[in-house]
Amino acid sequence: MKVQVLQHVPYEGIGCMESWLDNKGAEINHTNCYEEFDPINANEIDLAIIMGGPMSVLDEDTYPYLLKEKAYVRDLLNYQTPVLGICLGAQLIAEALGSKIYKNKDQEIGWFPIKGLASAKDAFELPETLTVFHWHGETFDLPDGAVRIAKSEGCKNQAFQIGPNVMALQFHLEMTPTSVEEMILNGSDDLDQGKYIQTANEIRNLTAKHYRAANQIICNALTYLKR
């Protein structure tokens, strides 16, 4: 299995997904978009994983590689390559499918519950309730033809699916205690007052309680995409 990972900052890697891929004997090509955008052709891979980052999908002037990345995402969709988008990655998929990206009413930072929604036949089913890690201030409209598979109190479009090959999650299921600490250290300026913003210590304490259950679900999602 040949897997292409698109990473936007050094501290937002694939977390627990790396162990899952290693166990499957996957050949992983990591593209650090902030250094050079040089992924494997979209029609030559078995799975693409598009990670998050603190930038906006709309920041093309500041991050010119976003133009190339958006074209690459459209190629992935056109070739029907299995693709998983996380946070910024989910927003890139939504925009490629014609949806608007905009500021959410509230920032969500920390461990908050999502609600898995009854979905179309054969769609991936998230648990009815699951506490997951969030770090985002923007959201998207649901693309045409998409099945919404999760919502939260603070954001109605938390996750969607297009057919059996495309899954977009605004939240993070892949986080480990180490990767959460990296997010805290690099994003401490975001930890301001807010209805859905936790303190660094709250995040750390909740990580120990919830990360293993979240990790299991992202592994289930990868298994689903690679059926």
CORGIUR-V840873 format. One record per run of one state. SS is the DSSP state (A for helix, B for strand, O for the rest). FROM is the first residue (numbers start at 1). LEN is the number of residues. If there is no record, write none. Layout:
# CORGIUR-V840873
ss->{SS/SS}
from->{FROM/FROM}
len->{LEN/LEN}
This chain:
# CORGIUR-V840873
ss->{O/B/O/A/O/B/O/A/O/B/O/A/O/B/O/A/O/B/O/B/O/B/O/B/O/B/O/B/O/A/O/A/O/B/O/A/O}
from->{1/2/8/17/24/27/33/42/45/47/51/65/79/83/87/88/97/101/117/129/141/147/153/155/163/166/170/172/173/177/187/188/191/197/198/200/226}
len->{1/6/9/7/3/6/9/3/2/4/14/14/4/4/1/9/4/16/12/12/6/6/2/8/3/4/2/1/4/10/1/3/6/1/2/26/2}
